[in-house]
Amino acid sequence: MLNTGDCQTHFVHQKTIDRVKESIPKEENLYDLADFFKMFGDTSRIKILKALSISELCVCDLSELLNISQSAMSHQLRTLRQVNLVKFRKQGKIAFYSLKDDHVKQILDIGIQHIEEAL
């Protein structure tokens, strides 16, 4: 007989369910979290974030480094800024981008570590 992992009897562990239910974030926070993780679903954005985890860079530098047009780079950076993954500072006419905080670098590092462990 194939073991599918299904329960063989129907018994609800209500205390466990109640404890877990209390720990799950509010629905709107879960939607925001899903949107947040969608930003990591694009290779170009991952490359941008990884580059910015190493050094602050301007749009021109990022475009050259990743071989992406400045227009496309600006669009990606605007998207990343809207979800608070990156920030920028102006120096004259040049905007320098960096990661919003160390959490972003930690998420990238943990993700890469997870992938490399699977290999």
PyMOL commands that set and color helices and strands:
alter all, ss='L'
color gray80, all
select helices_A, chain A and resi 14-23+27-41+43-54+59-66+70-82+102-118
alter helices_A, ss='H'
color red, helices_A
select strands_A, chain A and resi 57-58+86-91+94-99
alter strands_A, ss='S'
color yellow, strands_A
deselect
rebuild
show_as cartoon
